[in-house]
Amino acid sequence: MSRIQPTRPQIEVIAWLAIFLLLFCLSWGLHWHERLDEFIDNHDDYPLDHALLALNISGFLGLIYSALRISDLSREVNRRLQAEKNVDWIACHDTLTELPNRRFLDSVCAQAMSDQRTQEAYAAFSIDLDGFKKINDLLGHDHGDAVLKAVAQRLSSLFPRDRVFRLGGDEFVVLARRTGNVDFVALGERIVSVISKPVTFNGVAVDLGASVGFALCPENGDDLSQAIRHSDCAMYVAKKQGRNLVKPFVSSMQDELAKRIRVEADLRAAIKNAEIVPYYQPLVDLKTNKIIGFEALARWRTASGEFIPPSEFIPVAEEAGLIVDLTDQLLRHACTDALSWPSDLVLSFNLSPIQLSDRLLGLRILKILGDVGLPAHRIELEVTESAIIQDAVTARIVLDDLVNAGVRIALDDFGTGYSSLSQLSSYRFDKIKIDRSFVASFETDEKQDKVIKAIIALGAGLGVTITAEGIEEESQRQRLQDLGCDIGQGYLLGRPAPAERLAADQVSARISQLR
């Protein structure tokens, strides 16, 4: 144990008492008082007695002043010590939730590593909130702060004897001491259940979710720090696979995490260097066999010449918060290319589902169109029904703003999601796209054939254009044409190609010339 060092006021008091006792003992032993009285009597003509009285009084007053001064110094020292403690507390705690922070967690891990006498077993839970960014964006940071405080209180109540940390943003860590046989998956599910209870702030109920990963120490790590890193890896896998999931760490997750980190780093560099560019696939009028526009498809070709499929890098862009920059960059590029096409050709562009939760999406799109000079009626934005369902209020605001500006809206992948007729009646769609999974088998599958017939009839009844994706055989094109499908898209009608390959004669050519 470290020794407690005395403060300066305490040292001064001790020194004063020591001097006082020394003088008292000398006065007693050497009879100073009697000698002083004798000296005053022998010199009665001098006012020595009055001078001595004044000296005693001033000394007594000085003693009182010193006591008061020492008391002031003592209080000042205590305030300074308390301030130092507060600084240390602030440095090691999150001021919003009052939970220990990452610095505190690092010190706990360092202490656990250096302390060889204790080999405690822990379960480390990494927790990331699902839907928190949407709360901040739509309801404001006051609601977000209230949610974080509520989550902190709930976790602290669930783990009253363990340590709960907030590492920043919406990420939390729990270090739970292992006692007895505990079902950690069930404990993780309790975390999800507790966090997922609605939070009410100013009369507004907020729904929340959580992705949880956990790792055991020492089974899943040589030390506590490694176990926490592994729990974070498991949490990432849980978040990637869905909402409100709990995943234990397994060694294979490290390879997946390392790959994800590499892809994210490469993706950031690719966006910065504008290496991801739009390719264009023709949209063909099945009645006249003429191209009526092109769909822009993102293509990423690395320096080695390898193409990374969108199915790999688009989810990473969404999770890493890069999708806005990527979309804006691709849309600006595609709109610039579309300026060189004949004025009757349409540019079709896909929006990520996560973007329809952004109220500023419509303004950014219209700004890009204005900057480039492409008329709004020449662009068609494709959205999926699942994207609309995720945040119906914001999606309606965004889509209404775009439609009012003259932008066309297409409902993509119809038939694979909810396929709710209420969506068709609630939103002003210009086009419905039949998913390629129906086109691939409708010639041999009677049920699929009936589904396509029903969608085409629905489009005709609503006055909405119908597009069929994934046409790869001539028989498919002919059958869809016979059924009354309006527009076709697929490898049979044209493969995606970069802008430089869309020569002027190809843009106005018939399909037979493109094959």
C-alpha positions as CSV (number, residue, x, y, z in Angstrom):
1,M,0.0,0.0,0.0
2,S,1.2,3.5,-0.8
3,R,1.8,5.8,2.2
4,I,-0.5,8.9,2.6
5,Q,1.6,12.1,2.3
6,P,0.8,14.9,4.7
7,T,-0.4,18.2,3.2
8,R,1.5,21.5,3.7
9,P,-1.0,22.9,6.2
10,Q,-0.7,19.7,8.3
11,I,3.1,20.1,8.2
12,E,2.9,23.7,9.3
13,V,0.6,22.9,12.2
14,I,3.0,20.1,13.4
15,A,6.0,22.4,13.1
16,W,4.2,25.2,15.1
17,L,3.2,22.7,17.8
18,A,6.8,21.4,18.0
19,I,8.2,24.9,18.4
20,F,5.6,25.8,21.0
21,L,6.4,22.6,23.1
22,L,10.1,23.3,22.8
23,L,9.7,26.9,24.1
24,F,7.3,25.8,26.8
25,C,9.8,23.2,28.1
26,L,12.7,25.7,28.0
27,S,10.6,28.4,29.8
28,W,9.7,25.8,32.5
29,G,13.1,24.4,33.0
30,L,15.0,27.7,32.9
31,H,12.4,29.6,34.9
32,W,12.1,32.3,32.2
33,H,8.9,33.6,33.7
34,E,10.5,34.4,37.2
35,R,13.5,36.0,35.6
36,L,11.3,38.1,33.4
37,D,9.2,39.3,36.4
38,E,12.4,40.2,38.2
39,F,13.7,42.2,35.2
40,I,10.5,44.2,34.9
41,D,10.5,45.0,38.6
42,N,14.1,46.2,38.4
43,H,13.3,48.5,35.5
44,D,10.0,49.9,36.6
45,D,10.8,53.2,34.9
46,Y,10.3,51.5,31.5
47,P,6.8,50.4,30.3
48,L,8.0,46.8,29.8
49,D,5.0,45.2,31.3
50,H,2.7,47.1,28.8
51,A,5.0,46.2,25.9
52,L,4.9,42.6,27.0
53,L,1.1,42.6,27.2
54,A,0.8,44.1,23.8
55,L,3.2,41.5,22.5
56,N,1.2,38.7,24.0
57,I,-2.1,40.0,22.6
58,S,-0.6,40.5,19.1
59,G,0.9,37.0,19.3
60,F,-2.5,35.6,20.3
61,L,-4.1,37.4,17.4
62,G,-1.4,36.1,15.1
63,L,-2.1,32.6,16.4
64,I,-5.8,33.1,15.5
65,Y,-4.9,34.5,12.1
66,S,-2.5,31.6,11.5
67,A,-5.2,29.1,12.4
68,L,-7.6,30.7,10.0
69,R,-5.0,30.8,7.3
70,I,-4.1,27.2,7.8
71,S,-7.8,26.3,7.6
72,D,-8.1,28.2,4.3
73,L,-5.1,26.5,3.0
74,S,-6.4,23.1,4.1
75,R,-9.7,23.8,2.3
76,E,-7.9,24.9,-0.9
77,V,-5.8,21.8,-0.9
78,N,-8.9,19.6,-0.4
79,R,-10.5,21.4,-3.3
80,R,-7.5,20.9,-5.5
81,L,-7.4,17.2,-4.6
82,Q,-11.1,16.8,-5.4
83,A,-10.6,18.6,-8.7
84,E,-7.8,16.2,-9.6
85,K,-10.1,13.3,-8.7
86,N,-12.8,14.8,-10.9
87,V,-10.3,15.2,-13.8
88,D,-9.3,11.6,-13.4
89,W,-13.0,10.6,-13.3
90,I,-13.8,12.5,-16.4
91,A,-10.8,11.1,-18.2
92,C,-12.0,7.5,-17.4
93,H,-15.8,7.9,-17.8
94,D,-18.3,8.9,-20.4
95,T,-19.9,12.1,-19.3
96,L,-23.3,11.4,-20.9
97,T,-24.0,8.0,-19.4
98,E,-21.5,8.1,-16.5
99,L,-20.2,4.7,-17.5
100,P,-16.5,3.8,-17.7
101,N,-15.1,4.6,-21.1
102,R,-12.5,3.0,-23.4
103,R,-9.6,4.4,-21.4
104,F,-10.9,2.8,-18.2
105,L,-11.4,-0.5,-20.1
106,D,-7.8,-0.4,-21.3
107,S,-6.6,0.1,-17.7
108,V,-8.7,-2.8,-16.5
109,C,-7.2,-5.0,-19.2
110,A,-3.7,-3.8,-18.4
111,Q,-4.3,-4.5,-14.7
112,A,-5.6,-8.0,-15.4
113,M,-2.6,-8.7,-17.5
114,S,-0.1,-7.5,-14.9
115,D,-1.8,-9.1,-11.9
116,Q,-0.5,-12.7,-11.9
117,R,-2.2,-13.6,-8.6
118,T,-5.7,-13.6,-10.0
119,Q,-6.9,-15.6,-13.0
120,E,-10.5,-14.6,-13.1
121,A,-12.7,-16.0,-15.9
122,Y,-14.8,-13.4,-17.8
123,A,-17.4,-13.3,-20.5
124,A,-17.0,-10.2,-22.7
125,F,-20.1,-8.9,-24.5
126,S,-19.8,-6.4,-27.3
127,I,-23.1,-4.6,-28.0
128,D,-24.0,-2.3,-30.9
129,L,-27.4,-0.6,-31.1
130,D,-29.5,-1.3,-34.2
131,G,-31.3,1.7,-35.6
132,F,-29.6,4.3,-33.4
133,K,-28.3,6.4,-36.4
134,K,-31.9,6.7,-37.7
135,I,-33.0,8.1,-34.3
136,N,-30.3,10.7,-34.3
137,D,-31.0,11.7,-37.9
138,L,-34.8,11.8,-37.7
139,L,-35.5,12.9,-34.1
140,G,-32.4,14.8,-33.2
141,H,-29.5,14.3,-30.8
142,D,-31.6,15.0,-27.7
143,H,-33.6,11.9,-28.4
144,G,-30.3,10.0,-29.2
145,D,-28.8,11.1,-25.9
146,A,-31.9,10.0,-24.0
147,V,-31.7,6.6,-25.7
148,L,-28.1,6.2,-24.7
149,K,-28.8,7.0,-21.1
150,A,-31.7,4.6,-21.0
151,V,-29.6,1.8,-22.5
152,A,-26.8,2.5,-20.0
153,Q,-29.3,2.3,-17.1
154,R,-30.8,-0.9,-18.4
155,L,-27.4,-2.6,-18.8
156,S,-26.3,-1.5,-15.4
157,S,-29.4,-2.9,-13.9
158,L,-29.0,-6.2,-15.7
159,F,-25.3,-6.4,-14.6
160,P,-25.3,-4.8,-11.1
161,R,-22.1,-6.5,-10.0
162,D,-20.2,-6.3,-13.3
163,R,-18.7,-3.6,-15.3
164,V,-20.5,-1.9,-18.2
165,F,-18.5,0.3,-20.5
166,R,-19.5,2.8,-23.2
167,L,-16.8,2.8,-25.9
168,G,-18.3,5.7,-27.9
169,G,-21.2,6.2,-30.3
170,D,-23.7,3.4,-29.8
171,E,-21.2,0.7,-28.8
172,F,-21.1,-0.9,-25.3
173,V,-19.0,-3.6,-23.6
174,V,-19.9,-5.7,-20.6
175,L,-17.3,-7.7,-18.6
176,A,-19.2,-10.3,-16.7
177,R,-17.4,-12.5,-14.1
178,R,-18.2,-16.1,-14.7
179,T,-19.7,-18.0,-11.8
180,G,-21.2,-21.4,-12.2
181,N,-22.7,-22.8,-15.4
182,V,-24.2,-19.9,-17.3
183,D,-25.9,-20.0,-20.7
184,F,-24.2,-17.1,-22.4
185,V,-26.4,-17.2,-25.5
186,A,-29.4,-16.9,-23.2
187,L,-27.7,-14.0,-21.4
188,G,-27.0,-12.3,-24.7
189,E,-30.6,-12.7,-25.6
190,R,-31.6,-11.1,-22.3
191,I,-29.4,-8.1,-23.3
192,V,-31.2,-7.8,-26.6
193,S,-34.6,-8.1,-24.9
194,V,-33.8,-5.4,-22.3
195,I,-32.4,-3.0,-24.9
196,S,-35.3,-3.6,-27.4
197,K,-38.0,-2.3,-25.0
198,P,-39.3,1.0,-26.4
199,V,-37.8,4.2,-25.0
200,T,-40.2,7.1,-24.5
201,F,-38.9,10.6,-24.7
202,N,-41.2,13.7,-24.7
203,G,-44.1,11.4,-25.5
204,V,-42.4,9.9,-28.5
205,A,-41.8,6.1,-28.3
206,V,-38.6,5.0,-30.0
207,D,-38.0,1.4,-31.1
208,L,-34.4,0.1,-30.7
209,G,-32.5,-3.2,-31.3
210,A,-29.1,-4.6,-30.6
211,S,-26.5,-6.9,-32.1
212,V,-24.5,-8.8,-29.5
213,G,-21.3,-10.8,-29.8
214,F,-19.5,-12.5,-26.9
215,A,-16.2,-14.3,-26.2
216,L,-15.0,-16.1,-23.2
217,C,-11.7,-15.5,-21.3
218,P,-9.5,-17.5,-21.2
219,E,-11.1,-19.9,-23.8
220,N,-11.3,-17.3,-26.6
221,G,-8.3,-15.2,-25.9
222,D,-4.9,-15.3,-24.1
223,D,-5.9,-12.2,-22.2
224,L,-8.9,-10.0,-21.6
225,S,-8.0,-7.5,-24.4
226,Q,-8.0,-10.3,-26.9
227,A,-11.3,-11.7,-25.7
228,I,-12.9,-8.3,-26.1
229,R,-11.6,-8.0,-29.6
230,H,-13.0,-11.4,-30.4
231,S,-16.4,-10.4,-28.9
232,D,-16.4,-7.3,-31.1
233,C,-15.7,-9.6,-34.1
234,A,-18.6,-11.8,-33.2
235,M,-20.8,-8.7,-32.8
236,Y,-19.9,-7.6,-36.3
237,V,-21.0,-11.0,-37.7
238,A,-24.3,-10.7,-35.8
239,K,-24.9,-7.2,-37.1
240,K,-24.2,-8.3,-40.7
241,Q,-26.6,-11.2,-40.5
242,G,-29.6,-9.3,-39.2
243,R,-31.2,-7.4,-36.3
244,N,-31.3,-8.5,-32.6
245,L,-29.0,-11.4,-33.1
246,V,-26.5,-12.9,-30.6
247,K,-23.4,-14.6,-31.8
248,P,-20.6,-16.4,-29.9
249,F,-17.1,-16.0,-31.2
250,V,-15.6,-18.8,-33.3
251,S,-12.1,-18.7,-34.9
252,S,-13.3,-18.5,-38.5
253,M,-14.8,-15.1,-37.7
254,Q,-11.3,-13.6,-37.7
255,D,-10.8,-14.3,-41.3
256,E,-14.1,-12.7,-42.3
257,L,-13.3,-9.6,-40.2
258,A,-9.9,-9.3,-41.7
259,K,-11.4,-9.5,-45.2
260,R,-14.0,-7.0,-44.3
261,I,-11.4,-4.5,-43.0
262,R,-9.3,-5.0,-46.2
263,V,-12.4,-4.4,-48.4
264,E,-13.4,-1.4,-46.5
265,A,-10.0,0.2,-46.7
266,D,-9.8,-0.6,-50.4
267,L,-13.3,0.8,-50.9
268,R,-12.4,4.1,-49.2
269,A,-9.4,4.5,-51.5
270,A,-11.5,3.5,-54.6
271,I,-14.2,6.1,-53.8
272,K,-11.5,8.7,-53.1
273,N,-9.8,7.9,-56.5
274,A,-13.2,7.5,-58.3
275,E,-12.3,4.0,-59.4
276,I,-15.9,2.8,-59.1
277,V,-17.7,3.8,-62.3
278,P,-21.1,3.2,-63.8
279,Y,-21.7,0.7,-66.6
280,Y,-24.8,0.9,-68.6
281,Q,-27.3,-1.9,-69.6
282,P,-29.9,-1.2,-72.2
283,L,-33.6,-0.9,-71.4
284,V,-35.5,-2.1,-74.5
285,D,-39.1,-1.4,-75.6
286,L,-40.3,-5.0,-76.4
287,K,-43.0,-3.7,-78.8
288,T,-40.6,-1.7,-81.0
289,N,-37.3,-3.4,-80.1
290,K,-35.7,0.1,-79.6
291,I,-33.6,1.2,-76.7
292,I,-35.5,3.7,-74.5
293,G,-32.8,4.1,-71.9
294,F,-30.0,2.6,-69.8
295,E,-29.7,1.4,-66.2
296,A,-26.5,2.5,-64.5
297,L,-24.8,-0.4,-62.6
298,A,-21.8,0.1,-60.3
299,R,-18.6,-1.6,-61.4
300,W,-15.3,-1.7,-59.4
301,R,-12.3,-2.9,-61.3
302,T,-9.1,-3.1,-59.2
303,A,-5.6,-2.2,-60.3
304,S,-5.0,-5.9,-61.0
305,G,-7.9,-6.0,-63.4
306,E,-10.2,-8.0,-61.1
307,F,-13.8,-7.0,-60.9
308,I,-15.3,-7.0,-57.4
309,P,-19.1,-7.7,-57.6
310,P,-21.5,-5.1,-56.2
311,S,-22.9,-7.8,-53.9
312,E,-19.6,-7.6,-52.0
313,F,-18.8,-3.9,-51.9
314,I,-22.3,-2.3,-51.6
315,P,-23.1,-3.9,-48.2
316,V,-19.7,-2.8,-47.0
317,A,-20.3,0.7,-48.2
318,E,-23.7,0.7,-46.3
319,E,-22.2,-0.6,-43.1
320,A,-19.2,1.7,-43.2
321,G,-21.2,4.8,-43.9
322,L,-19.7,5.2,-47.4
323,I,-22.9,4.7,-49.4
324,V,-23.8,8.4,-49.5
325,D,-20.4,9.4,-51.0
326,L,-20.4,6.5,-53.4
327,T,-24.0,7.1,-54.6
328,D,-23.4,10.8,-55.1
329,Q,-20.3,10.1,-57.0
330,L,-21.8,7.5,-59.3
331,L,-25.0,9.5,-59.9
332,R,-23.0,12.6,-60.9
333,H,-20.9,10.5,-63.2
334,A,-23.9,8.8,-64.8
335,C,-25.8,12.1,-65.2
336,T,-22.8,13.6,-67.0
337,D,-22.6,10.6,-69.3
338,A,-26.4,10.8,-70.0
339,L,-26.0,14.4,-71.3
340,S,-24.3,12.9,-74.4
341,W,-27.2,10.6,-75.2
342,P,-30.3,11.5,-77.3
343,S,-32.7,13.6,-75.3
344,D,-35.4,10.9,-75.4
345,L,-33.3,8.3,-73.5
346,V,-33.8,7.7,-69.8
347,L,-31.1,7.1,-67.1
348,S,-32.2,4.5,-64.6
349,F,-30.4,4.6,-61.2
350,N,-30.6,2.3,-58.2
351,L,-30.9,3.7,-54.7
352,S,-29.7,1.8,-51.6
353,P,-32.5,0.9,-49.2
354,I,-30.6,2.6,-46.3
355,Q,-30.7,5.9,-48.2
356,L,-34.5,6.2,-48.1
357,S,-34.2,6.9,-44.3
358,D,-32.2,10.1,-45.2
359,R,-34.5,13.2,-45.4
360,L,-31.9,15.1,-47.4
361,L,-31.6,12.5,-50.1
362,G,-34.1,14.2,-52.5
363,L,-32.3,17.6,-52.1
364,R,-28.9,16.0,-52.9
365,I,-30.2,14.3,-56.0
366,L,-31.9,17.4,-57.3
367,K,-28.7,19.4,-56.6
368,I,-26.7,17.0,-58.7
369,L,-29.2,17.2,-61.5
370,G,-29.0,21.0,-61.4
371,D,-25.2,21.0,-61.2
372,V,-24.9,18.7,-64.2
373,G,-27.8,20.1,-66.2
374,L,-29.7,16.9,-66.7
375,P,-33.5,17.5,-66.8
376,A,-35.4,15.7,-63.9
377,H,-37.7,13.9,-66.3
378,R,-34.8,12.0,-67.9
379,I,-33.8,10.2,-64.7
380,E,-35.6,7.2,-63.2
381,L,-34.8,6.1,-59.6
382,E,-35.3,2.5,-58.7
383,V,-36.3,1.6,-55.1
384,T,-37.2,-1.7,-53.5
385,E,-40.4,-2.2,-51.5
386,S,-38.4,-3.4,-48.4
387,A,-36.6,0.0,-48.4
388,I,-40.0,1.8,-48.2
389,I,-41.2,-0.5,-45.4
390,Q,-38.2,0.2,-43.3
391,D,-39.1,3.9,-42.8
392,A,-42.3,4.6,-44.5
393,V,-42.7,8.2,-43.2
394,T,-39.3,9.4,-44.4
395,A,-39.5,7.4,-47.7
396,R,-42.8,9.1,-48.5
397,I,-41.3,12.6,-47.9
398,V,-38.3,11.8,-50.1
399,L,-40.2,10.2,-52.9
400,D,-42.9,12.9,-53.0
401,D,-40.2,15.6,-53.2
402,L,-38.6,13.8,-56.2
403,V,-41.9,13.1,-58.0
404,N,-43.0,16.7,-57.6
405,A,-39.7,17.7,-59.2
406,G,-40.4,15.5,-62.2
407,V,-38.2,12.5,-61.4
408,R,-39.6,9.1,-62.3
409,I,-39.8,6.3,-59.6
410,A,-39.6,2.6,-60.4
411,L,-40.5,-0.2,-57.9
412,D,-37.6,-2.7,-58.2
413,D,-37.6,-6.4,-57.6
414,F,-41.4,-6.6,-57.4
415,G,-42.6,-10.0,-56.3
416,T,-39.6,-10.9,-54.1
417,G,-40.5,-8.8,-51.0
418,Y,-43.8,-7.8,-49.4
419,S,-45.5,-7.2,-52.8
420,S,-48.2,-5.2,-50.9
421,L,-50.8,-3.6,-53.1
422,S,-51.2,-0.9,-50.5
423,Q,-47.7,0.4,-51.6
424,L,-48.8,0.6,-55.2
425,S,-51.8,2.7,-54.2
426,S,-49.9,4.8,-51.7
427,Y,-47.0,5.9,-53.9
428,R,-46.8,7.3,-57.4
429,F,-44.7,4.7,-59.2
430,D,-44.0,5.1,-62.9
431,K,-42.7,1.6,-63.4
432,I,-42.8,-1.9,-61.8
433,K,-39.8,-4.2,-62.4
434,I,-40.4,-8.0,-62.4
435,D,-37.6,-9.7,-60.6
436,R,-35.3,-11.9,-62.7
437,S,-36.1,-14.9,-60.5
438,F,-39.6,-15.1,-62.1
439,V,-38.3,-14.6,-65.6
440,A,-35.7,-17.4,-65.3
441,S,-38.3,-20.1,-64.8
442,F,-41.7,-18.8,-65.9
443,E,-41.6,-20.8,-69.2
444,T,-41.5,-24.1,-67.4
445,D,-43.2,-23.2,-64.1
446,E,-47.0,-22.6,-64.5
447,K,-47.3,-20.7,-61.2
448,Q,-44.5,-18.4,-62.1
449,D,-46.1,-17.8,-65.5
450,K,-49.4,-16.9,-63.8
451,V,-47.5,-14.5,-61.4
452,I,-46.0,-12.6,-64.4
453,K,-49.4,-12.5,-66.1
454,A,-50.9,-11.0,-63.0
455,I,-48.2,-8.4,-62.6
456,I,-48.5,-7.3,-66.2
457,A,-52.3,-7.1,-65.9
458,L,-51.9,-5.1,-62.7
459,G,-49.5,-2.7,-64.4
460,A,-52.0,-2.3,-67.3
461,G,-54.8,-1.6,-64.9
462,L,-52.9,1.0,-62.9
463,G,-51.4,2.6,-66.0
464,V,-47.9,1.7,-64.8
465,T,-45.1,0.5,-67.2
466,I,-43.8,-3.1,-66.6
467,T,-40.2,-4.0,-67.0
468,A,-38.9,-7.6,-67.0
469,E,-35.3,-8.2,-65.8
470,G,-33.0,-11.1,-66.6
471,I,-34.0,-11.9,-70.2
472,E,-31.4,-14.2,-71.5
473,E,-33.3,-16.4,-74.1
474,E,-35.1,-15.4,-77.2
475,S,-38.1,-17.5,-76.2
476,Q,-38.3,-15.5,-72.9
477,R,-38.3,-12.2,-74.9
478,Q,-41.0,-13.5,-77.3
479,R,-43.2,-14.8,-74.5
480,L,-43.0,-11.6,-72.5
481,Q,-43.8,-9.6,-75.6
482,D,-46.9,-11.8,-76.3
483,L,-48.0,-11.2,-72.7
484,G,-47.9,-7.5,-73.2
485,C,-44.8,-6.7,-71.1
486,D,-43.6,-3.1,-71.9
487,I,-39.8,-3.1,-71.4
488,G,-37.1,-5.8,-71.3
489,Q,-33.6,-5.9,-69.8
490,G,-31.1,-8.7,-69.7
491,Y,-28.0,-10.2,-71.4
492,L,-30.0,-11.1,-74.5
493,L,-30.8,-7.5,-75.1
494,G,-27.4,-6.1,-74.1
495,R,-24.7,-6.5,-71.4
496,P,-23.6,-3.7,-69.1
497,A,-20.9,-1.7,-70.8
498,P,-18.8,1.4,-69.9
499,A,-19.8,4.8,-71.3
500,E,-17.1,4.8,-74.0
501,R,-18.5,1.8,-75.6
502,L,-22.0,3.3,-76.1
503,A,-21.3,4.7,-79.5
504,A,-23.9,7.0,-81.1
505,D,-24.9,4.4,-83.6
506,Q,-25.5,1.9,-80.8
507,V,-27.6,4.3,-78.8
508,S,-30.1,4.6,-81.7
509,A,-29.7,1.0,-83.1
510,R,-32.3,-1.7,-82.9
511,I,-31.8,-4.8,-80.8
512,S,-30.8,-7.0,-83.7
513,Q,-27.8,-4.7,-84.3
514,L,-26.7,-4.8,-80.6
515,R,-26.5,-8.6,-80.3
